[in-house]
Amino acid sequence: MIIVKLIGGLGNQMFQYAAGKSLAIKKKTDLKLDIEGFKTYKLHNYMLDKLNIKAEIATSEEIEKIFGSKILKLLYRIPKLNPFFSFNQRIRKEKSFNFDQELFNLSGTEFYLDGYWQTEKYFFDIEHIIKEDFCPLEKLGGQNVAMADLILKNNSVSVHIRRGDYVSNPVTNDFHGICNLDYYNKAIEIIIKKNPDAVFFIFSDDYNWAKENIKNNYKKYFTEFVKDYNIKIKK
């Protein structure tokens, strides 16, 4: 059994799932998901249940079995204690953001994956399976349909402006930083030079900032997310 720890937003969860799925297929064993971290994680919820994924939620007992005991599992939840778990070869803590081939050279079939695994190199050879697993369970509705239609009809370019906790949380800001306005303006100009008919679709968790600051004369649409996950489209 492969148990993969899920945390972060939808993109993080998708990378974590894909790496776990790939390893489970190679080991010919089951994949299960550890979502216990979302009980105390304030930024995001578990979101893969909206997709056509093929994995069950791991029970506390299954997770404890890999750690050795309930106490050890709880101690591992304290980040500064993670290095002391190197004795347990079944716990695979991501070493860096680079691809780690060693993950697929492990002997055995029971592992707990803890990391972000943010590279397609972990799952490029099962791309067709991952694409199927990531199909939404529900069809588009409301203004999402209008948005999809606009995107398909144009030479569309998505502009993603993340602010939120990257701006408000000093620790997160210090680690990740944010792209300044000049970065986005230069990027848009580069794209226009290569694709003069480009139409920009601007997605942001800070709609007002994006609307007030992205002021070029190119054709663009701003999106504003609402609670029912439909999208308001504004030029």
Backbone as numpy.savetxt, mean C-alpha at the origin, in Angstrom:
# Nx Ny Nz CAx CAy CAz Cx Cy Cz
2.55 -22.69 6.50 1.71 -21.49 6.50 2.59 -20.24 6.50
2.24 -19.30 5.64 2.89 -18.00 5.62 1.93 -16.99 6.23
2.37 -16.28 7.25 1.56 -15.21 7.83 2.26 -13.90 7.53
1.55 -12.97 6.91 2.15 -11.68 6.59 1.46 -10.59 7.42
2.27 -9.77 8.04 1.77 -8.67 8.85 1.33 -7.54 7.93
0.10 -7.08 8.10 -0.42 -5.96 7.32 -0.47 -4.71 8.19
-0.04 -3.61 7.61 -0.10 -2.31 8.29 0.02 -1.23 7.21
-0.36 -0.02 7.54 -0.27 1.07 6.57 -1.55 1.23 5.78
-1.46 2.01 4.69 -2.62 2.25 3.84 -2.83 1.15 2.84
-3.73 1.37 1.90 -4.08 0.34 0.92 -2.87 -0.10 0.10
-2.07 0.84 -0.36 -0.90 0.49 -1.16 0.07 -0.39 -0.40
0.35 -0.04 0.86 1.22 -0.86 1.69 0.66 -2.27 1.86
-0.63 -2.35 2.13 -1.26 -3.65 2.34 -1.20 -4.51 1.09
-1.31 -3.89 -0.07 -1.26 -4.64 -1.33 0.14 -5.21 -1.58
1.17 -4.41 -1.31 2.54 -4.91 -1.46 2.80 -6.07 -0.48
2.36 -5.91 0.76 2.58 -6.93 1.77 1.87 -8.23 1.38
0.64 -8.10 0.93 -0.11 -9.27 0.50 0.58 -9.97 -0.67
1.00 -9.19 -1.67 1.59 -9.75 -2.88 2.87 -10.52 -2.57
3.71 -9.99 -1.69 4.94 -10.69 -1.32 4.62 -11.99 -0.58
3.66 -11.91 0.34 3.26 -13.11 1.07 2.64 -14.15 0.16
1.84 -13.71 -0.78 1.20 -14.63 -1.73 2.25 -15.34 -2.56
3.24 -14.59 -3.02 4.29 -15.17 -3.85 5.06 -16.23 -3.08
5.42 -15.93 -1.83 6.16 -16.89 -1.03 5.31 -18.12 -0.73
4.03 -17.92 -0.45 3.13 -19.04 -0.16 3.01 -19.97 -1.36
2.92 -19.40 -2.55 2.83 -20.21 -3.76 4.12 -21.01 -3.97
5.25 -20.36 -3.77 6.54 -21.04 -3.95 6.72 -22.16 -2.93
6.20 -21.95 -1.71 6.32 -22.95 -0.66 5.17 -23.96 -0.68
4.20 -23.73 -1.57 3.02 -24.61 -1.69 2.32 -24.75 -0.34
2.07 -23.60 0.27 1.38 -23.59 1.55 0.36 -22.46 1.58
-0.36 -22.34 2.67 -1.43 -21.33 2.79 -0.86 -19.97 3.18
-1.56 -18.92 2.76 -1.25 -17.56 3.17 -2.32 -17.08 4.13
-1.91 -16.50 5.24 -2.85 -15.89 6.17 -2.37 -14.50 6.54
-3.29 -13.64 6.94 -3.00 -12.23 7.18 -3.13 -11.87 8.65
-2.09 -11.21 9.17 -2.13 -10.70 10.53 -2.59 -9.25 10.47
-3.81 -9.00 10.94 -4.36 -7.64 10.91 -4.54 -7.07 12.32
-3.89 -7.69 13.30 -4.05 -7.25 14.69 -3.54 -5.83 14.91
-2.56 -5.40 14.10 -2.00 -4.07 14.27 -3.00 -2.96 14.06
-4.07 -3.24 13.30 -5.07 -2.20 13.02 -5.94 -1.88 14.24
-5.83 -2.69 15.28 -6.61 -2.41 16.49 -6.15 -1.11 17.14
-4.86 -0.78 16.97 -4.32 0.43 17.59 -3.78 1.43 16.57
-3.83 1.09 15.28 -3.31 1.96 14.23 -4.38 2.98 13.86
-4.08 4.27 14.01 -5.09 5.31 13.87 -5.23 5.86 12.45
-4.22 5.68 11.61 -4.25 6.33 10.30 -5.12 5.62 9.27
-5.08 4.28 9.28 -5.80 3.52 8.26 -6.44 2.28 8.86
-7.40 1.73 8.11 -8.04 0.48 8.49 -7.58 -0.63 7.54
-7.90 -1.86 7.90 -7.67 -2.98 7.00 -8.60 -2.81 5.80
-8.06 -2.86 4.59 -8.86 -2.55 3.41 -8.87 -3.63 2.32
-8.09 -4.68 2.49 -8.03 -5.70 1.44 -9.31 -6.50 1.31
-10.21 -6.38 2.29 -11.49 -7.09 2.20 -12.38 -6.51 1.10
-11.96 -5.38 0.53 -12.70 -4.81 -0.60 -12.24 -5.40 -1.94
-11.20 -6.25 -1.88 -10.62 -6.83 -3.08 -10.81 -8.35 -3.10
-10.55 -8.94 -4.26 -10.79 -10.35 -4.49 -9.61 -11.22 -4.02
-9.12 -10.93 -2.81 -7.93 -11.63 -2.33 -8.26 -13.06 -1.91
-7.23 -13.90 -1.90 -7.38 -15.31 -1.54 -6.52 -15.60 -0.31
-6.99 -15.20 0.84 -6.26 -15.44 2.08 -7.20 -15.25 3.26
-7.01 -16.05 4.30 -7.80 -15.93 5.51 -7.06 -15.07 6.54
-7.81 -14.59 7.51 -7.21 -13.83 8.61 -6.60 -14.81 9.60
-5.35 -14.59 9.98 -4.67 -15.47 10.93 -5.26 -15.29 12.32
-5.41 -16.37 13.04 -5.89 -16.29 14.42 -4.72 -15.94 15.34
-5.04 -15.48 16.54 -4.00 -15.16 17.51 -3.17 -16.40 17.83
-3.84 -17.55 17.87 -3.15 -18.80 18.18 -2.15 -19.17 17.09
-2.51 -18.94 15.84 -1.61 -19.25 14.73 -0.38 -18.35 14.74
-0.58 -17.09 15.08 0.54 -16.15 15.16 1.44 -16.51 16.34
0.81 -16.83 17.47 1.57 -17.18 18.66 2.42 -18.42 18.44
1.93 -19.35 17.62 2.66 -20.58 17.36 4.01 -20.28 16.72
4.04 -19.31 15.79 5.30 -18.96 15.13 6.23 -18.23 16.10
5.66 -17.40 16.97 6.50 -16.65 17.91 6.96 -17.50 19.09
6.21 -18.53 19.38 6.60 -19.42 20.48 5.70 -19.31 21.69
5.10 -18.15 21.88 4.18 -17.96 23.00 3.45 -16.63 22.85
2.40 -16.46 23.63 1.63 -15.22 23.59 2.47 -14.05 24.08
3.28 -14.31 25.10 4.13 -13.24 25.66 5.14 -12.76 24.63
5.78 -13.70 23.92 6.77 -13.33 22.91 6.11 -12.54 21.77
4.90 -12.93 21.41 4.19 -12.20 20.36 3.93 -10.76 20.80
3.52 -10.58 22.05 3.25 -9.24 22.57 4.52 -8.41 22.66
5.63 -9.05 23.07 6.89 -8.32 23.17 7.38 -7.87 21.79
7.09 -8.67 20.76 7.52 -8.31 19.41 6.81 -7.05 18.92
5.64 -6.77 19.48 4.89 -5.57 19.10 5.60 -4.30 19.53
6.62 -4.42 20.37 7.41 -3.26 20.79 8.59 -3.16 19.83
8.58 -2.19 18.90 9.59 -2.11 17.84 11.03 -2.23 18.31
11.39 -1.59 19.41 12.79 -1.59 19.85 13.25 -2.97 20.32
12.30 -3.88 20.51 12.66 -5.24 20.92 12.79 -6.19 19.74
12.40 -5.74 18.55 12.44 -6.60 17.37 13.80 -7.28 17.14
14.92 -6.55 17.29 16.23 -7.20 17.03 16.50 -8.42 17.88
15.88 -8.52 19.06 16.11 -9.65 19.95 15.42 -10.92 19.46
14.63 -10.79 18.40 13.93 -11.96 17.87 14.67 -12.60 16.69
15.92 -12.20 16.49 16.70 -12.76 15.38 16.95 -14.25 15.56
16.81 -14.74 16.80 17.01 -16.16 17.06 15.93 -17.01 16.38
14.77 -16.41 16.15 13.65 -17.14 15.54 13.72 -16.98 14.03
14.20 -18.00 13.34 14.40 -17.93 11.89 13.09 -17.89 11.11
12.00 -18.15 11.80 10.71 -18.12 11.09 10.13 -16.71 11.02
10.71 -15.77 11.77 10.27 -14.38 11.72 11.19 -13.64 10.77
10.64 -13.18 9.65 11.45 -12.52 8.62 11.15 -11.02 8.62
11.98 -10.28 9.33 11.86 -8.83 9.39 12.58 -8.23 8.19
11.91 -7.35 7.44 12.52 -6.72 6.27 13.77 -5.95 6.67
14.88 -6.20 5.98 16.16 -5.58 6.31 16.28 -4.16 5.77
15.72 -3.94 4.59 15.80 -2.62 3.96 14.69 -2.54 2.92
14.62 -1.42 2.21 13.60 -1.28 1.16 14.06 -1.90 -0.15
15.25 -2.48 -0.17 15.75 -3.14 -1.39 15.23 -4.57 -1.47
15.18 -5.10 -2.67 14.74 -6.48 -2.88 15.68 -7.45 -2.17
15.11 -8.42 -1.46 15.89 -9.39 -0.71 15.62 -10.79 -1.27
16.51 -11.27 -2.11 16.36 -12.58 -2.74 16.36 -13.69 -1.69
16.98 -13.44 -0.56 17.08 -14.45 0.49 15.70 -14.93 0.95
14.70 -14.08 0.82 13.35 -14.44 1.25 12.87 -15.71 0.56
13.28 -15.90 -0.70 12.82 -17.06 -1.46 13.78 -18.24 -1.38
14.85 -18.09 -0.63 15.81 -19.18 -0.47 15.70 -19.84 0.90
14.65 -19.49 1.64 14.47 -20.03 2.98 14.02 -21.47 2.94
14.48 -22.25 3.90 14.01 -23.63 4.01 12.87 -23.66 5.03
11.90 -24.52 4.79 10.75 -24.59 5.67 9.51 -24.00 5.02
8.39 -24.11 5.71 7.12 -23.64 5.14 6.31 -22.78 6.11
6.89 -22.44 7.27 6.18 -21.59 8.23 7.00 -20.33 8.50
6.43 -19.18 8.09 7.14 -17.92 8.27 6.17 -16.79 8.58
6.69 -15.81 9.32 5.96 -14.58 9.60 6.71 -13.45 8.94
6.06 -12.76 7.99 6.70 -11.68 7.25 6.32 -10.33 7.85
7.33 -9.54 8.18 7.11 -8.22 8.77 7.92 -7.20 7.97
7.24 -6.40 7.16 7.91 -5.40 6.35 6.95 -4.78 5.37
7.47 -3.98 4.47 6.63 -3.34 3.46 6.78 -4.02 2.10
7.95 -4.59 1.79 8.16 -5.38 0.58 7.73 -4.63 -0.67
8.19 -3.38 -0.79 7.70 -2.49 -1.84 8.49 -2.59 -3.14
8.47 -3.75 -3.74 9.02 -3.91 -5.08 8.31 -5.07 -5.77
8.02 -4.90 -7.05 7.34 -5.94 -7.81 8.21 -7.16 -8.01
9.50 -7.07 -7.68 10.40 -8.21 -7.84 9.99 -9.39 -6.96
9.22 -9.10 -5.91 8.76 -10.19 -5.06 7.63 -10.99 -5.71
6.95 -10.40 -6.70 5.78 -11.09 -7.24 5.61 -10.96 -8.75
6.63 -10.47 -9.46 6.46 -10.24 -10.90 6.14 -11.52 -11.66
6.61 -12.67 -11.17 6.37 -13.93 -11.88 4.97 -14.49 -11.64
4.21 -13.89 -10.73 2.81 -14.30 -10.56 1.90 -13.09 -10.79
2.32 -12.22 -11.67 1.59 -10.98 -11.93 0.13 -11.23 -12.26
-0.16 -12.26 -13.06 -1.55 -12.53 -13.46 -2.41 -12.90 -12.26
-1.83 -13.58 -11.29 -2.58 -13.96 -10.09 -2.84 -12.73 -9.22
-1.82 -11.90 -9.04 -1.97 -10.70 -8.22 -3.01 -9.75 -8.82
-3.00 -9.59 -10.14 -3.98 -8.71 -10.79 -5.39 -9.22 -10.55
-5.58 -10.52 -10.59 -6.90 -11.09 -10.35 -7.31 -10.89 -8.89
-6.36 -11.10 -7.98 -6.66 -10.93 -6.56 -7.00 -9.48 -6.20
-6.44 -8.54 -6.95 -6.66 -7.13 -6.64 -7.86 -6.52 -7.38
-8.68 -7.34 -7.99 -9.89 -6.82 -8.61 -10.89 -6.43 -7.51
-11.50 -5.24 -7.60 -12.49 -4.83 -6.59 -13.69 -5.77 -6.59
-14.24 -6.01 -5.42 -15.40 -6.89 -5.32 -16.68 -6.18 -5.77
-16.71 -4.87 -5.63 -17.90 -4.11 -6.02 -17.62 -3.30 -7.27
-18.64 -3.15 -8.10 -18.51 -2.35 -9.31 -18.48 -0.87 -8.94
-17.89 -0.07 -9.81 -17.86 1.37 -9.58 -19.27 1.93 -9.53
-19.47 2.91 -8.69 -20.77 3.54 -8.60 -20.64 5.04 -8.47
-21.76 5.74 -8.57 -21.77 7.18 -8.38 -20.82 7.91 -9.32
-20.13 8.91 -8.79 -19.23 9.70 -9.61 -17.93 8.98 -9.96
-17.69 7.83 -9.32 -16.53 7.03 -9.72 -16.65 6.60 -11.18
-17.88 6.33 -11.62 -18.12 5.92 -13.00 -17.77 7.07 -13.95
-18.19 8.27 -13.58 -17.88 9.44 -14.40 -16.38 9.69 -14.45
-15.71 9.50 -13.33 -14.27 9.67 -13.27 -13.56 8.67 -14.18
-13.96 7.40 -14.09 -13.34 6.36 -14.92 -13.57 6.65 -16.40
-14.75 7.14 -16.73 -15.06 7.46 -18.12 -14.18 8.59 -18.64
-13.99 9.63 -17.82 -13.12 10.74 -18.20 -11.68 10.28 -18.40
-11.21 9.43 -17.50 -9.83 8.94 -17.58 -9.62 8.14 -18.86
-10.58 7.30 -19.20 -10.45 6.45 -20.39 -10.53 7.25 -21.69
-11.25 8.35 -21.67 -11.47 9.14 -22.88 -10.31 10.09 -23.19
-9.44 10.29 -22.24 -8.37 11.27 -22.41 -6.99 10.63 -22.32
-5.97 11.39 -22.73 -4.58 10.97 -22.51 -4.26 11.37 -21.07
-4.64 10.52 -20.15 -4.72 10.89 -18.74 -3.41 10.70 -17.99
-3.16 11.63 -17.08 -2.00 11.57 -16.20 -2.49 11.78 -14.77
-2.14 10.86 -13.89 -2.53 10.97 -12.49 -1.45 11.70 -11.71
-1.85 12.72 -10.95 -0.94 13.45 -10.07 -1.37 13.17 -8.63
-0.48 12.55 -7.87 -0.78 12.18 -6.49 -0.05 13.12 -5.55
-0.81 13.88 -4.78 -0.20 14.82 -3.82 -0.57 14.37 -2.42
0.38 13.75 -1.73 0.13 13.31 -0.37 0.64 14.34 0.63
-0.23 14.71 1.53 0.14 15.63 2.60 -0.29 14.99 3.93
-1.45 15.32 4.44 -1.95 14.65 5.64 -0.92 14.54 6.75
-0.67 13.29 7.21 0.26 13.08 8.31 1.69 13.37 7.92
1.99 13.41 6.60 3.33 13.77 6.16 3.64 15.23 6.52
2.58 16.02 6.70 2.75 17.43 7.07 2.51 17.63 8.56
1.45 17.01 9.08 1.04 17.28 10.46 1.84 16.54 11.52
2.42 15.38 11.16 3.16 14.59 12.13 4.66 14.86 11.98
5.30 15.51 12.96 6.73 15.88 12.84 7.64 14.67 12.61
7.32 13.54 13.23 8.16 12.34 13.08 8.06 11.81 11.66
6.83 11.74 11.15 6.61 11.26 9.79 7.22 12.22 8.78
7.07 13.51 9.04 7.63 14.51 8.14 9.14 14.44 8.10
9.75 14.20 9.25 11.21 14.10 9.31 11.72 12.89 8.55
10.94 11.80 8.57 11.37 10.56 7.91 11.11 10.61 6.40
9.89 10.99 6.02 9.50 10.96 4.61 9.70 12.30 3.89
9.40 13.40 4.60 9.43 14.70 3.95 8.27 14.82 2.97
8.14 15.96 2.33 7.11 16.14 1.31 7.72 16.81 0.08
7.08 16.62 -1.05 7.52 17.29 -2.28 6.97 18.71 -2.28
7.82 19.69 -2.64 7.34 21.06 -2.66 6.58 21.36 -3.95
5.99 22.52 -4.01 5.18 22.90 -5.16 5.99 22.92 -6.45
7.23 23.34 -6.36 8.10 23.39 -7.54 8.29 22.01 -8.16
8.34 21.00 -7.33 8.47 19.62 -7.82 7.30 19.25 -8.73
6.09 19.53 -8.28 4.90 19.18 -9.06 4.83 20.00 -10.35
5.14 21.28 -10.26 5.10 22.12 -11.45 6.11 21.67 -12.50
7.31 21.33 -12.08 8.33 20.85 -13.02 7.92 19.51 -13.63
7.35 18.64 -12.81 6.92 17.33 -13.31 5.83 17.49 -14.37
4.89 18.39 -14.13 3.82 18.63 -15.09 4.37 19.19 -16.39
5.34 20.08 -16.31 5.94 20.66 -17.51 6.68 19.59 -18.33
7.36 18.69 -17.66 8.06 17.60 -18.35 7.07 16.72 -19.11
5.96 16.42 -18.46 4.94 15.57 -19.09 4.32 16.28 -20.29
4.04 17.57 -20.16 3.44 18.33 -21.25 4.36 18.37 -22.47
5.64 18.47 -22.25 6.59 18.49 -23.37 6.54 17.18 -24.16
6.30 16.09 -23.47 6.26 14.79 -24.12 4.86 14.43 -24.60
3.85 14.97 -23.91 2.46 14.67 -24.25 1.64 15.96 -24.17
1.65 16.78 -25.22 0.95 18.08 -25.20 -0.54 17.99 -24.93
-1.13 16.82 -25.23 -2.58 16.68 -25.02 -2.93 16.04 -23.68
-1.96 15.97 -22.78 -2.19 15.33 -21.48 -3.29 16.05 -20.69
-4.10 15.26 -20.01 -5.12 15.79 -19.11 -4.78 15.27 -17.71
-4.68 16.18 -16.76 -4.21 15.82 -15.42 -5.37 15.58 -14.46
-5.30 14.46 -13.75 -6.27 14.13 -12.72 -5.53 14.18 -11.39
-5.90 15.15 -10.56 -5.14 15.43 -9.35 -5.84 14.84 -8.12
-5.16 13.88 -7.51 -5.67 13.21 -6.32 -4.86 13.67 -5.12
-5.53 14.02 -4.04 -4.81 14.46 -2.85 -5.67 14.26 -1.61
-4.98 14.02 -0.48 -5.69 13.98 0.80 -5.81 15.38 1.39
-5.35 16.38 0.63 -5.50 17.78 1.04 -6.04 18.54 -0.18
-7.32 18.34 -0.45 -7.95 18.90 -1.64 -7.77 20.41 -1.74
-7.97 21.11 -0.63 -7.90 22.57 -0.66 -6.51 23.07 -1.04
-5.47 22.42 -0.50 -4.10 22.82 -0.84 -3.84 22.61 -2.33
-4.26 21.46 -2.84 -4.03 21.16 -4.25 -4.76 22.18 -5.14
-6.01 22.45 -4.81 -6.82 23.38 -5.60 -6.23 24.79 -5.59
-5.70 25.20 -4.45 -5.17 26.56 -4.31 -3.78 26.74 -4.91
-3.05 25.64 -5.07 -1.65 25.76 -5.48 -1.33 25.26 -6.89
-2.06 24.31 -7.40 -1.82 23.82 -8.76 -2.60 24.72 -9.71
-1.96 25.74 -10.24 -2.67 26.78 -10.97 -2.20 26.94 -12.42
-1.71 25.89 -13.03 -1.30 26.01 -14.44 -2.53 26.09 -15.34
-2.30 26.35 -16.63 -3.40 26.51 -17.58 -3.73 25.24 -18.35
-3.14 24.12 -17.96 -3.42 22.86 -18.65 -4.74 22.28 -18.17
-5.31 21.40 -18.97 -6.60 20.81 -18.61 -6.39 19.86 -17.44
-7.19 20.05 -16.42 -7.02 19.24 -15.22 -8.33 19.11 -14.46
-8.39 18.06 -13.67 -9.54 17.81 -12.81 -9.04 17.54 -11.40
-9.68 18.16 -10.42 -9.35 17.92 -9.03 -10.39 16.95 -8.45
-9.95 16.05 -7.62 -10.87 15.08 -7.04 -10.97 15.30 -5.54
-12.19 15.23 -5.05 -12.43 15.40 -3.62 -13.15 14.16 -3.11
-12.53 13.44 -2.21 -13.10 12.21 -1.69 -14.11 12.51 -0.60
-15.18 11.73 -0.58 -16.22 11.89 0.43 -16.39 10.57 1.16
-17.20 10.57 2.22 -17.26 9.43 3.12 -17.73 8.13 2.48
-18.54 8.20 1.45 -19.04 6.96 0.85 -18.10 6.44 -0.24
-16.89 7.03 -0.29 -15.83 6.61 -1.22 -16.15 6.92 -2.67
-17.20 7.71 -2.92 -17.37 8.24 -4.26 -16.51 9.49 -4.37
-16.39 10.02 -5.55 -15.47 11.12 -5.79 -16.20 12.30 -6.42
-15.95 13.49 -5.92 -16.45 14.70 -6.55 -15.41 15.19 -7.54
-15.83 15.48 -8.74 -14.90 15.92 -9.79 -15.08 17.40 -10.03
-13.99 18.14 -9.97 -14.05 19.58 -10.20 -12.93 20.00 -11.12
-13.24 20.86 -12.08 -12.20 21.36 -12.97 -11.40 22.44 -12.28
